[in-house]
Amino acid sequence: MREKHIWRKLARPLALLFPIIYILTNKNIVLLLVGIVTAIAVALETAKFFSFRKLRVIYRSEEKKRISSLCLFLVAIFFTFLFFQKEIAITAINFLIVGDLAAWFVGTRFGKTRIIGKKTLEGALAFFFSALLIGIIFNAAFNFGLAFYIILAGALSATAVEIAPIGEDNLTVALISAIIMSVI
């Protein structure tokens, strides 16, 4: 990752405000807020295709001709909130936010054992344990009432989706783990 875009990863925990706002308010308010932020991201995304040079401080060079991970991340949050039960949606989004950051940090600094592409065993383990931990913490702190096995299945499925070489994990981690937790 280029150092000038490291702010994108480090700003990721700010997205934890969305689940907290949902806890404190309701679905309509959080959807409106996430919708506004996502609309701004989509507008920037559209502008990027016409004037990439002016927006290169936001986007990585490999995002010049494709949709950015930032935009997909926001779209995933919006649809996860829209389609899933509150407790499941918040848990799945927390997996994406916290797990992805932990995997990136541990994987880039301590990752030695490559498993798939650039993904490392160490990063995958960091993703899993941080996702499981944030799921347990939010479940207990906000009395979500999710059984441990549901959180465990969600954290395992989120980890599997994150390391799988299919699609864009910023879009799929929260949505697929929410589906798995809903089915169980």
NULODO-590123 format. One line per field, with one value per residue: residue number from 1; residue in one letter; x, y, z of N, C-alpha, C, CB in turn. Coordinates in Angstrom, 2 decimals, decimal comma. Each point is the difference from the previous one (the first is absolute). Glycine has a CB too. Example, Ala and Ser with C-alpha at 12.3 -4.5 7.8 and 13.67 -1.06 7.14 Angstrom:
seq <- 1; 2
type <- A; S
nX <- 13,19; 1,54
nY <- -5,69; 2,22
nZ <- 7,80; -1,97
caX <- -0,89; 0,82
caY <- 1,19; 1,19
caZ <- 0,00; 0,06
cX <- 0,90; -0,77
cY <- 1,20; 1,09
cZ <- 0,00; 0,73
cbX <- -1,89; 1,18
cbY <- -1,17; -0,63
cbZ <- 1,25; -2,15
//
This chain:
seq <- 1; 2; 3; 4; 5; 6; 7; 8; 9; 10; 11; 12; 13; 14; 15; 16; 17; 18; 19; 20; 21; 22; 23; 24; 25; 26; 27; 28; 29; 30; 31; 32; 33; 34; 35; 36; 37; 38; 39; 40; 41; 42; 43; 44; 45; 46; 47; 48; 49; 50; 51; 52; 53; 54; 55; 56; 57; 58; 59; 60; 61; 62; 63; 64; 65; 66; 67; 68; 69; 70; 71; 72; 73; 74; 75; 76; 77; 78; 79; 80; 81; 82; 83; 84; 85; 86; 87; 88; 89; 90; 91; 92; 93; 94; 95; 96; 97; 98; 99; 100; 101; 102; 103; 104; 105; 106; 107; 108; 109; 110; 111; 112; 113; 114; 115; 116; 117; 118; 119; 120; 121; 122; 123; 124; 125; 126; 127; 128; 129; 130; 131; 132; 133; 134; 135; 136; 137; 138; 139; 140; 141; 142; 143; 144; 145; 146; 147; 148; 149; 150; 151; 152; 153; 154; 155; 156; 157; 158; 159; 160; 161; 162; 163; 164; 165; 166; 167; 168; 169; 170; 171; 172; 173; 174; 175; 176; 177; 178; 179; 180; 181; 182; 183; 184
type <- M; R; E; K; H; I; W; R; K; L; A; R; P; L; A; L; L; F; P; I; I; Y; I; L; T; N; K; N; I; V; L; L; L; V; G; I; V; T; A; I; A; V; A; L; E; T; A; K; F; F; S; F; R; K; L; R; V; I; Y; R; S; E; E; K; K; R; I; S; S; L; C; L; F; L; V; A; I; F; F; T; F; L; F; F; Q; K; E; I; A; I; T; A; I; N; F; L; I; V; G; D; L; A; A; W; F; V; G; T; R; F; G; K; T; R; I; I; G; K; K; T; L; E; G; A; L; A; F; F; F; S; A; L; L; I; G; I; I; F; N; A; A; F; N; F; G; L; A; F; Y; I; I; L; A; G; A; L; S; A; T; A; V; E; I; A; P; I; G; E; D; N; L; T; V; A; L; I; S; A; I; I; M; S; V; I
nX <- 0,85; 1,51; 1,16; -2,48; -2,02; 1,17; -2,73; -1,40; 0,92; -0,63; -3,18; -0,56; -0,69; -1,94; -1,67; -0,35; -2,03; -1,72; -0,32; -0,44; -2,47; -1,37; 0,07; -1,54; -2,52; -1,51; 1,37; -0,38; 2,81; 1,64; -1,41; 0,76; 3,00; 0,48; -1,41; 2,12; 2,43; -1,09; -0,33; 3,06; 0,87; -1,62; 1,38; 2,87; -0,82; -0,60; 2,71; 1,68; -0,97; 1,14; 2,85; 1,84; 1,34; -2,13; 0,33; 3,52; -1,06; -2,06; 1,87; 2,28; 1,15; -2,33; -2,33; 0,95; -2,47; -1,65; -2,32; 2,44; 0,15; -1,71; -2,43; 0,00; -0,21; -2,77; -1,36; 0,39; -1,50; -2,54; -0,46; 0,50; -2,36; -1,89; -0,01; 0,05; -2,25; 1,00; 1,79; 0,86; 1,00; 1,99; 1,44; 0,64; 1,37; 1,98; 1,07; 0,82; 1,56; 1,81; 0,81; 1,38; 1,84; 1,10; 0,86; 1,74; 1,64; 0,89; 0,67; 2,20; 1,56; 0,16; -0,42; 2,36; -2,61; -0,21; -2,99; -0,12; 2,60; 1,67; -1,29; 2,47; -1,40; 0,16; -2,61; -1,72; 0,62; -0,87; -2,84; -0,60; 0,57; -1,54; -2,70; -0,04; 0,28; -2,41; -1,98; 0,53; -0,44; -2,84; -1,07; 0,54; -0,91; -3,01; -1,00; 1,12; -1,46; 2,98; -0,47; 3,03; -1,26; -0,51; 3,00; 1,11; -1,45; 1,13; 2,98; -0,20; -1,20; 2,16; 2,33; -1,26; -0,19; 3,06; 1,13; -2,09; 2,40; -3,43; 0,21; 1,39; 0,91; -1,59; -2,53; 0,33; 0,47; -2,91; -1,27; 1,13; -0,44; -3,16; -0,36; 1,14; -1,93; -2,64; 0,58; 0,39
nY <- -1,18; 2,14; 0,56; 1,33; -2,37; 0,03; 1,85; -2,83; -1,41; 2,46; 0,24; -3,23; 1,32; 2,11; -2,80; 0,06; 2,50; -2,47; -1,50; 2,72; 0,83; -2,84; 0,44; 2,75; -0,83; -2,07; -1,56; 3,07; 0,80; -2,13; 0,67; 3,07; -0,64; -1,91; 1,98; 2,24; -1,91; -1,16; 2,86; 0,66; -2,69; 0,67; 2,89; -1,25; -2,14; 2,23; 1,53; -2,66; 0,21; 3,14; -0,12; -3,22; 2,81; 0,74; -2,88; -0,48; 0,90; -2,59; -2,08; -1,92; 1,16; -2,21; 2,52; 0,76; -1,93; -0,49; 1,47; 1,49; -2,80; 2,75; -1,17; -2,80; 1,28; 1,32; -2,55; -1,59; 2,15; -0,07; -3,04; -0,36; 2,01; -1,48; -2,84; 0,14; 0,10; 3,08; -2,40; -0,45; 2,94; 0,04; -2,68; 0,89; 2,73; -1,39; -1,93; 2,57; 1,39; -2,14; -1,70; 2,27; 0,83; -2,90; -0,48; 2,60; -0,63; -2,86; 0,30; 2,18; -1,36; -3,12; -0,82; -2,36; -1,19; 1,37; -1,14; 1,38; 1,60; 1,11; -2,56; -0,02; -2,63; 2,92; 0,98; -2,45; 0,58; 3,03; -0,85; -1,80; 1,92; 2,57; -1,65; -1,09; 2,84; 1,36; -2,44; 0,38; 3,12; 0,02; -2,39; 1,62; 2,85; -0,77; -2,68; -1,31; -2,08; -1,00; -3,03; 0,83; -1,12; 3,04; 0,81; -2,62; 0,54; 2,96; -0,85; -2,21; 1,98; 2,32; -2,05; -0,96; 2,93; 0,69; -2,39; 0,19; 0,71; 1,20; 3,25; 2,25; -1,89; 2,84; -1,97; -2,38; 1,00; 0,76; -2,13; -2,58; 0,79; 0,62; -2,92; -1,35; 1,46; -0,77; -3,09; -0,10
nZ <- 0,00; -2,05; 3,06; -1,61; 1,34; 3,33; -0,11; -0,91; 2,65; 1,85; -0,89; 0,93; 2,82; -1,70; -0,38; 3,38; -1,00; -1,26; 2,71; 1,54; -1,81; 0,54; 3,14; -0,27; -2,01; -0,76; -2,08; -0,51; 1,08; -1,60; -2,83; 0,29; 0,50; -2,35; -2,11; 0,48; -0,37; -2,78; -1,34; 0,52; -1,43; -2,66; -0,33; 0,06; -2,17; -2,13; 0,39; -0,70; -3,01; -0,25; 1,54; 0,28; 0,47; 2,21; 1,56; 0,27; 3,07; -0,47; -1,46; 1,03; -2,73; 0,45; -0,17; -3,32; -0,42; 3,14; 1,35; 1,75; 1,42; 0,45; -1,56; 1,46; 2,91; -0,68; -1,28; 2,72; 1,72; -1,81; 0,21; 3,18; 0,59; -2,06; 1,29; 3,32; 2,10; 0,59; 0,43; -3,00; -0,43; 2,38; -0,81; -2,93; 0,81; 2,08; -2,33; -1,55; 2,28; 1,06; -2,50; -1,53; 2,38; 0,52; -3,00; -0,12; 2,54; -0,60; -3,05; 0,32; 2,52; -0,52; -3,30; 0,55; -1,51; -3,33; 1,11; -2,81; -1,74; 1,71; 1,88; 2,17; 0,96; 1,13; -1,47; 1,00; 3,05; -0,25; -1,14; 2,40; 2,29; -1,12; -0,56; 2,92; 1,28; -1,43; 0,76; 3,03; 0,00; -1,18; 1,83; 2,63; -0,88; -0,77; 2,15; -3,29; 2,03; -1,68; 1,48; 0,74; -2,69; -1,13; 0,49; -1,39; -2,71; -0,17; 0,25; -2,28; -2,12; 0,47; -0,64; -2,69; -1,17; 0,65; -1,82; -2,62; -2,17; 0,33; -0,75; 0,64; 2,89; -0,44; -0,81; 2,15; 3,03; 0,32; -1,92; 1,35; 3,02; -0,62; -1,22; 2,56; 1,98; -1,65; 0,12; 3,15
caX <- -0,85; 0,80; -0,07; -0,87; -1,39; -0,13; -1,07; -1,25; -0,08; -0,02; -1,30; -1,02; -0,73; -1,05; -1,24; -0,68; -1,05; -1,27; -0,70; -0,33; -1,16; -1,15; -0,36; -0,57; -1,16; -0,80; 0,41; -0,22; 1,02; 1,31; -0,03; 0,12; 1,38; 0,88; -0,38; 0,62; 1,45; 0,20; -0,28; 1,19; 1,05; -0,35; 0,25; 1,47; 0,37; -0,36; 0,93; 1,32; 0,14; 0,20; 1,16; 0,72; 1,17; -0,41; -0,49; 0,94; 0,28; -1,01; 0,00; 1,25; 0,16; -0,71; -1,43; -0,25; -1,01; -0,96; -0,64; 0,91; -0,38; -0,70; -1,39; -0,60; -0,10; -1,19; -1,17; -0,21; -0,58; -1,39; -0,86; -0,05; -0,99; -1,31; -0,59; 0,13; -0,39; 0,92; 1,14; 0,79; 0,63; 1,06; 1,08; 0,67; 0,74; 1,16; 0,97; 0,66; 0,81; 1,08; 0,74; 0,82; 1,11; 0,91; 0,67; 0,96; 1,09; 0,80; 0,48; 1,08; 1,16; 0,49; -0,40; 1,10; -0,51; -0,98; -0,98; -0,66; 0,42; 0,75; -0,54; 0,87; -0,63; 0,00; -1,05; -1,29; -0,26; -0,30; -1,36; -0,95; -0,06; -0,52; -1,43; -0,66; 0,04; -0,92; -1,35; -0,30; -0,08; -1,25; -1,11; -0,14; -0,17; -1,29; -1,02; -0,55; -0,67; 0,46; 0,70; 1,43; 0,23; -0,35; 1,13; 1,12; -0,25; 0,17; 1,43; 0,65; -0,38; 0,60; 1,42; 0,11; -0,29; 1,10; 1,20; -0,34; 0,40; -1,16; -0,67; 0,57; -0,38; -0,66; -1,42; -0,59; 0,20; -1,15; -1,24; -0,01; -0,04; -1,35; -0,84; 0,31; -0,54; -1,47; -0,44; 0,24
caY <- 1,18; 1,23; 0,75; 1,17; -0,43; -0,72; 0,66; -0,70; -1,11; 0,53; 0,65; -1,05; -0,10; 1,02; -0,62; -0,56; 0,95; -0,42; -0,91; 0,67; 0,85; -0,90; -0,41; 1,14; 0,57; -1,05; -0,40; 1,07; 1,04; -0,50; -0,16; 1,35; 0,44; -0,81; 0,31; 1,29; -0,20; -0,84; 0,84; 0,84; -0,89; -0,34; 1,21; 0,08; -1,13; 0,41; 1,08; -0,62; -0,50; 1,14; 0,80; -0,80; 0,71; 0,90; -0,78; -1,08; -0,02; -0,88; -1,31; -0,67; -0,06; -1,15; 0,31; 0,98; -0,46; -0,90; 0,57; -0,04; -0,80; 0,91; 0,08; -1,31; -0,11; 0,75; -0,68; -1,20; 0,43; 0,41; -1,15; -0,86; 0,63; -0,05; -1,32; -0,94; 0,34; 0,98; -0,62; -0,72; 1,01; 0,68; -0,96; -0,26; 1,21; 0,06; -0,97; 0,63; 1,14; -0,36; -1,13; 0,44; 0,80; -0,90; -0,84; 0,85; 0,36; -1,18; -0,61; 0,76; 0,16; -1,25; -1,12; -0,76; -1,22; 0,32; -1,06; 0,24; 1,30; 0,79; -0,28; -0,81; -0,71; 0,90; 0,99; -0,68; -0,26; 1,31; 0,32; -0,86; 0,25; 1,36; -0,04; -0,72; 0,84; 1,14; -0,57; -0,32; 1,25; 0,70; -0,84; 0,14; 1,40; 0,56; -1,02; -0,42; -1,29; -0,98; -1,14; -0,03; -0,75; 0,88; 0,92; -0,82; -0,31; 1,25; 0,35; -0,99; 0,24; 1,27; -0,27; -0,79; 0,90; 0,96; -0,61; -0,63; 0,83; 0,30; 1,27; 1,08; -0,31; 1,14; -0,10; -1,30; -0,51; 0,28; -0,55; -1,46; -0,41; 0,28; -1,08; -1,21; 0,15; 0,00; -1,36; -0,84
caZ <- 0,00; -0,07; 1,26; -0,05; 0,16; 1,26; 0,75; -0,26; 0,96; 1,35; 0,21; 0,01; 1,28; 0,07; -0,45; 1,18; 0,37; -0,60; 0,92; 1,26; -0,29; -0,14; 1,36; 0,72; -0,70; -0,64; -1,35; -0,97; 0,17; -0,42; -1,46; -0,58; 0,19; -0,85; -1,38; -0,37; -0,13; -1,18; -1,18; -0,19; -0,52; -1,39; -0,79; -0,17; -0,86; -1,36; -0,36; -0,18; -1,36; -0,89; 0,42; 0,99; 0,52; 1,09; 1,14; 0,30; 1,43; 0,59; -0,63; -0,37; -1,46; -0,56; 0,01; -1,04; -0,94; 0,65; 1,19; 1,14; 1,15; 0,91; -0,45; 0,22; 1,45; 0,41; -0,58; 0,82; 1,27; -0,26; -0,27; 1,18; 0,88; -0,63; -0,16; 1,11; 1,37; 0,59; 0,70; -1,02; -0,87; 0,74; 0,21; -1,28; -0,38; 0,89; -0,51; -1,14; 0,41; 0,93; -0,55; -1,13; 0,52; 0,70; -1,01; -0,70; 0,90; 0,34; -1,24; -0,65; 0,88; 0,57; -0,84; -0,63; -0,62; -1,06; -0,22; -1,28; -0,53; 0,98; 1,34; 0,84; 1,10; 1,15; -0,23; 0,09; 1,42; 0,61; -0,41; 0,72; 1,44; 0,26; -0,33; 1,09; 1,20; -0,13; 0,05; 1,40; 0,76; -0,31; 0,43; 1,46; 0,41; -0,44; 0,24; -1,29; 0,13; -0,99; 0,59; -0,34; -1,24; -1,12; -0,15; -0,47; -1,42; -0,75; -0,06; -0,89; -1,39; -0,40; -0,24; -1,24; -1,12; -0,10; -0,60; -1,28; -1,15; -0,85; 0,22; 0,79; 1,38; 0,64; -0,33; 0,32; 1,37; 0,88; -0,55; 0,10; 1,41; 0,48; -0,52; 0,78; 1,36; -0,08; -0,30; 1,19
cX <- 0,88; -0,25; -0,97; -1,48; -0,22; -1,12; -1,33; -0,18; -0,14; -1,32; -1,14; -0,74; -1,07; -1,35; -0,73; -1,08; -1,35; -0,73; -0,40; -1,21; -1,26; -0,48; -0,75; -1,27; -0,85; 0,49; -0,13; 1,09; 1,36; 0,03; 0,11; 1,44; 0,97; -0,30; 0,62; 1,49; 0,31; -0,25; 1,17; 1,13; -0,26; 0,23; 1,50; 0,49; -0,27; 0,97; 1,40; 0,22; 0,23; 1,25; 0,77; 1,16; -0,34; -0,41; 0,98; 0,42; -0,97; 0,17; 1,40; 0,06; -0,76; -1,52; -0,39; -1,15; -0,97; -0,58; 0,92; -0,53; -0,76; -1,48; -0,72; -0,23; -1,28; -1,28; -0,34; -0,64; -1,47; -0,91; -0,07; -0,99; -1,41; -0,66; -0,01; -0,46; 1,12; 1,25; 0,93; 0,76; 1,17; 1,19; 0,78; 0,85; 1,23; 1,07; 0,82; 0,96; 1,22; 0,86; 0,93; 1,21; 1,04; 0,78; 1,06; 1,21; 0,91; 0,60; 1,16; 1,24; 0,61; -0,30; 1,17; -0,53; -1,10; -0,96; -0,72; 0,40; 0,87; -0,43; 0,93; -0,82; -0,11; -1,08; -1,38; -0,35; -0,33; -1,42; -0,99; -0,12; -0,52; -1,49; -0,78; -0,07; -0,97; -1,45; -0,43; -0,19; -1,31; -1,21; -0,25; -0,33; -1,38; -1,13; -0,70; -0,75; 0,39; 0,75; 1,47; 0,23; -0,37; 1,13; 1,21; -0,16; 0,17; 1,46; 0,76; -0,34; 0,58; 1,48; 0,19; -0,23; 1,16; 1,23; -0,27; 0,37; -1,15; -0,57; 0,79; -0,46; -0,65; -1,50; -0,61; 0,10; -1,23; -1,27; -0,06; -0,01; -1,38; -0,98; 0,19; -0,59; -1,52; -0,56; 0,13; -0,93
cY <- 1,23; 0,83; 1,19; -0,37; -0,77; 0,60; -0,72; -1,17; 0,53; 0,72; -1,02; -0,11; 1,08; -0,57; -0,70; 0,95; -0,42; -1,01; 0,66; 0,92; -0,85; -0,45; 1,12; 0,57; -1,13; -0,22; 1,13; 1,07; -0,49; -0,21; 1,36; 0,48; -0,76; 0,27; 1,30; -0,16; -0,84; 0,80; 0,93; -0,83; -0,37; 1,22; 0,18; -1,09; 0,35; 1,08; -0,56; -0,45; 1,12; 0,81; -0,71; 0,77; 0,91; -0,76; -1,11; -0,03; -0,94; -1,43; -0,53; -0,13; -1,17; 0,20; 1,00; -0,42; -1,01; 0,68; -0,19; -0,87; 0,85; 0,08; -1,34; -0,27; 0,70; -0,62; -1,24; 0,35; 0,36; -1,21; -0,98; 0,57; -0,15; -1,38; -0,90; 0,58; 0,84; -0,64; -0,73; 0,99; 0,67; -0,94; -0,24; 1,19; 0,18; -1,01; 0,64; 1,10; -0,43; -1,13; 0,40; 0,80; -0,89; -0,87; 0,80; 0,28; -1,20; -0,62; 0,73; 0,10; -1,32; -1,22; -0,65; -1,17; 0,34; -1,17; 0,15; 1,39; 0,74; -0,29; -0,93; -0,69; 0,90; 1,07; -0,61; -0,30; 1,29; 0,43; -0,78; 0,38; 1,40; 0,07; -0,69; 0,86; 1,18; -0,48; -0,30; 1,28; 0,73; -0,80; 0,15; 1,44; 0,55; -1,02; -0,43; -1,33; -1,02; -1,12; 0,01; -0,70; 0,83; 0,98; -0,75; -0,33; 1,24; 0,38; -0,96; 0,27; 1,32; -0,19; -0,76; 0,89; 0,97; -0,61; -0,63; 0,92; 0,30; 1,36; 0,99; -0,19; 1,18; -0,01; -1,27; -0,45; 0,21; -0,67; -1,53; -0,45; 0,29; -1,07; -1,27; 0,10; -0,02; -1,39; -0,91; 0,41
cZ <- 0,00; 1,25; -0,08; 0,15; 1,30; 0,85; -0,20; 0,96; 1,42; 0,33; 0,12; 1,33; 0,18; -0,43; 1,15; 0,53; -0,57; 0,90; 1,32; -0,18; -0,13; 1,38; 0,72; -0,64; -0,57; -1,44; -1,02; 0,09; -0,48; -1,51; -0,70; 0,08; -0,91; -1,47; -0,48; -0,22; -1,25; -1,28; -0,30; -0,60; -1,46; -0,91; -0,24; -0,94; -1,47; -0,50; -0,29; -1,44; -1,02; 0,34; 1,11; 0,63; 1,17; 1,26; 0,43; 1,47; 0,72; -0,51; -0,28; -1,52; -0,62; 0,00; -1,09; -0,92; 0,60; 1,24; 1,19; 1,13; 1,02; -0,35; 0,26; 1,49; 0,49; -0,54; 0,83; 1,33; -0,18; -0,17; 1,17; 1,01; -0,56; 0,10; 1,24; 1,33; 0,62; 0,61; -0,96; -0,86; 0,71; 0,21; -1,29; -0,46; 0,89; -0,41; -1,13; 0,44; 0,80; -0,57; -1,13; 0,47; 0,70; -0,99; -0,74; 0,88; 0,28; -1,26; -0,64; 0,87; 0,46; -0,85; -0,71; -0,84; -1,00; -0,16; -1,34; -0,47; 0,99; 1,43; 0,76; 1,09; 1,22; -0,12; 0,14; 1,46; 0,74; -0,36; 0,85; 1,48; 0,32; -0,33; 1,12; 1,25; -0,09; 0,02; 1,42; 0,82; -0,27; 0,47; 1,50; 0,40; -0,34; 0,05; -1,30; 0,08; -1,05; 0,73; -0,48; -1,33; -1,24; -0,27; -0,56; -1,49; -0,87; -0,16; -0,91; -1,46; -0,51; -0,33; -1,31; -1,23; -0,21; -0,68; -1,36; -1,17; -0,96; 0,38; 0,84; 1,44; 0,73; -0,26; 0,59; 1,45; 0,86; -0,51; 0,18; 1,46; 0,62; -0,47; 0,84; 1,40; 0,03; -0,20; 1,22; 1,05
cbX <- -1,84; -0,09; 2,35; 1,69; -0,20; 2,44; 1,20; 0,14; 1,40; 2,48; 0,84; 1,37; 2,04; 1,71; 1,03; 2,10; 1,70; 0,98; 1,28; 2,42; 1,49; 0,85; 2,00; 2,29; 1,31; -1,99; -0,70; -2,45; -1,27; 0,31; -1,41; -2,38; -0,56; 0,14; -2,12; -1,76; 0,27; -0,68; -2,46; -0,68; 0,36; -1,71; -2,08; 0,22; -0,52; -2,43; -1,32; -0,06; -1,47; -2,45; -1,23; -0,64; 0,98; -0,74; -2,32; 0,81; 0,88; -1,58; -2,19; 0,05; 2,24; 1,86; -0,01; 2,40; 1,63; 1,26; -2,31; 0,78; 2,01; 2,12; 0,65; 1,12; 2,53; 1,40; 0,62; 1,96; 2,26; 0,84; 0,55; 2,39; 1,74; 0,78; 0,71; 1,89; -1,39; -1,97; -1,43; -1,68; -2,20; -1,71; -1,35; -1,89; -2,13; -1,49; -1,53; -2,00; -2,06; -1,45; -1,88; -2,05; -1,56; -1,55; -2,08; -1,87; -1,46; -1,47; -2,27; -1,73; -1,00; -0,30; -2,18; 1,48; 0,57; 1,69; -0,30; -1,98; -2,07; 0,25; -2,34; 1,94; 0,90; 2,46; 1,53; 0,36; 1,56; 2,45; 0,78; 0,55; 1,89; 2,27; 0,54; 0,82; 2,39; 1,73; 0,36; 1,32; 2,49; 1,11; 0,53; 1,62; 2,44; 1,26; -0,33; 1,87; -1,85; 0,16; -2,17; 0,57; -0,43; -2,46; -0,86; 0,26; -1,59; -2,22; -0,14; -0,08; -2,12; -1,64; 0,42; -0,80; -2,48; -0,85; 0,83; -1,87; 2,25; -0,51; -2,08; 0,03; 1,87; 2,11; 0,42; 0,52; 2,44; 1,04; -0,06; 1,22; 2,49; 0,51; 0,13; 2,12; 2,02; 0,09; 0,67; 2,38
cbY <- -1,22; -0,01; -0,69; 1,10; -0,07; -0,57; 2,18; 0,67; -1,44; 0,23; 1,99; -1,22; -1,00; 1,78; -0,30; -1,25; 1,83; 0,40; -1,85; -0,11; 1,67; -0,77; -1,53; 0,52; 2,10; 0,58; -2,32; -0,43; 0,91; -1,11; -2,07; 0,51; 0,59; -1,78; -1,22; 1,22; 0,14; -2,02; -0,10; 1,48; -0,91; -1,70; 1,07; 0,97; -1,62; -0,56; 1,62; -0,73; -1,91; 0,08; 2,10; -2,03; -0,09; 1,64; 0,49; 0,16; 2,37; 1,94; 0,59; -1,28; 1,08; -1,45; -0,46; 0,65; 0,40; -2,03; -0,47; 2,28; -1,47; 1,31; 1,70; -0,83; -0,10; 2,06; 0,85; -1,09; 0,84; 2,10; 0,27; -0,71; 1,63; 1,78; 0,20; -1,02; -2,13; 1,43; -0,23; -1,89; 0,38; 1,44; -1,09; -1,54; 1,07; 0,75; -1,93; -0,52; 1,41; 0,70; -1,45; 0,05; 1,95; -0,03; -1,37; 1,05; 1,77; -0,42; -0,83; 1,30; 2,12; 1,02; 1,10; 0,64; -1,31; 1,48; -0,16; -1,52; 0,11; 1,77; 0,30; 1,54; -2,17; -0,42; 1,24; -1,01; -1,96; 0,64; 0,48; -1,83; -1,59; 0,97; -0,04; -2,18; -0,66; 1,27; -0,97; -2,14; 0,18; 1,07; -1,61; -1,89; 0,31; 1,57; 0,96; 1,22; 1,22; 1,80; -1,36; 0,01; -2,12; -0,22; 1,43; -0,97; -1,82; 0,74; 0,93; -1,71; -1,30; 1,25; -0,04; -2,05; -0,20; 1,11; -0,42; -1,29; -0,99; -2,46; -1,24; 1,59; -1,62; 1,33; 1,30; -0,56; 0,47; 2,19; 1,89; -0,14; 0,44; 2,47; 0,99; -0,33; 1,31; 2,29; 0,33; -0,32
cbZ <- 1,22; -2,53; 0,46; -1,47; -2,47; -0,08; -0,23; -2,41; -1,53; -0,13; -1,28; -1,66; 0,96; -0,45; -2,27; 0,58; 0,09; -2,29; -1,03; 0,70; -1,17; -2,26; 0,08; 0,73; -0,55; 1,45; 0,57; 0,12; 1,96; 2,24; 0,26; 0,66; 2,37; 1,78; 0,36; 1,31; 2,53; 1,33; 0,52; 1,95; 2,32; 0,82; 0,96; 2,31; 1,87; 0,45; 1,41; 2,40; 0,64; -0,29; -0,63; -1,26; -2,27; -1,73; -0,77; -2,33; -0,12; 0,18; -1,00; 2,20; 0,26; 0,80; 2,45; 0,10; -1,81; -0,85; -0,94; -0,62; -0,37; 0,30; -1,77; -2,08; 0,20; 0,06; -2,32; -1,10; 0,76; -1,08; -2,40; -0,37; 0,76; -1,56; -2,30; -1,21; 0,23; 0,45; 2,04; -0,02; -1,16; 1,16; 1,83; -0,62; -0,81; 1,85; 0,63; -1,41; 0,01; 1,92; 0,63; -1,43; 0,28; 1,98; -0,25; -1,31; 1,04; 2,00; -0,34; -1,21; 0,74; 2,20; -0,31; 1,92; 2,07; -1,20; 2,48; 0,59; -1,35; -1,72; -0,87; -0,46; -0,87; 0,27; -1,51; -2,28; -0,09; -0,11; -2,36; -1,60; 0,31; -0,50; -2,47; -0,95; 0,30; -1,33; -2,25; -0,21; -0,09; -1,98; -1,85; 0,29; -0,32; -1,46; 2,29; -1,11; 1,00; -1,81; 0,09; 2,44; 1,26; 0,55; 1,91; 2,31; 0,68; 0,84; 2,33; 1,84; 0,38; 1,45; 2,47; 1,24; 0,45; 2,08; 2,30; 1,11; 0,21; -0,24; -0,20; -2,00; 0,04; -0,25; -2,10; -2,28; -0,21; 0,62; -1,67; -2,18; 0,19; -0,01; -2,33; -1,32; 0,60; -0,92; -2,39; -0,54
//
